Amino acid sequence: MAPQFQRHDAKSAKDITSELVDVYARVYDVPPYIGDPFFSADTFRERLEAAFDSPGFETVTAWQDGRIIGYVHGATLPADKPWWTSLGNQRPADLVVLADAGGIFWLRELMVLPEFQSKGLGRQIHDTVIAGRAETVTALTCIVDNQPAHDAYLRWGYTIMGEIKHAPESPVYDAMYLPSR
């Protein structure tokens, strides 16, 4: 059975917060994330709930047999977002202008339950959310050491701008962007 995709704005995403956190908890229940407070389900819940208030917030969920098997969430990238501005001149000048105009989608999280990984579902969820966005460029941050995700984003056409940290306790991330579609 093929998964079904559903779009959620902030209001409808709030109704499935527990399910979203449950998926996160399963995906991040592997080394090196186990036991790291930055990757705890409670910390993720706080970040997710804070994201609901972001302009342009959206979640796309993939459902199969009545449960969420993967999802993505993101919002319009604020031009003054610290990770974004920390890149300075590493950002292409046209993207700085585009961010100032609200033209970049910030893909905040993309995850797929372990038993559904490596089957193309992540790409389907990714492409579904992007196809429905008004922004023409997508930006994200990916943990440098998360080789499967990192390699996938590069295969999908993302370009690395530079390295960032979201917080002192966070790992190092590559900031990436997917050129205009």
Buried (B, 14 or more C-beta within 10 A) or exposed (E): EEBEBBEBEBEEBBEBBEBBBBBBBBBBEEEEBEEBEBBBBEBBBEEBBEBBEBEBBBBBBBBBEEEBBBBBBBBBBBBEBEBBBBBEEEBBEEBBEBBEEBBBBBBBBBBBBEEBBEEEBBBBBBBBBBEEBEBBBBBBBBBEEBEEBBEBBBEBEBEBBBBBBBEEEBBEBBBBBBEEE
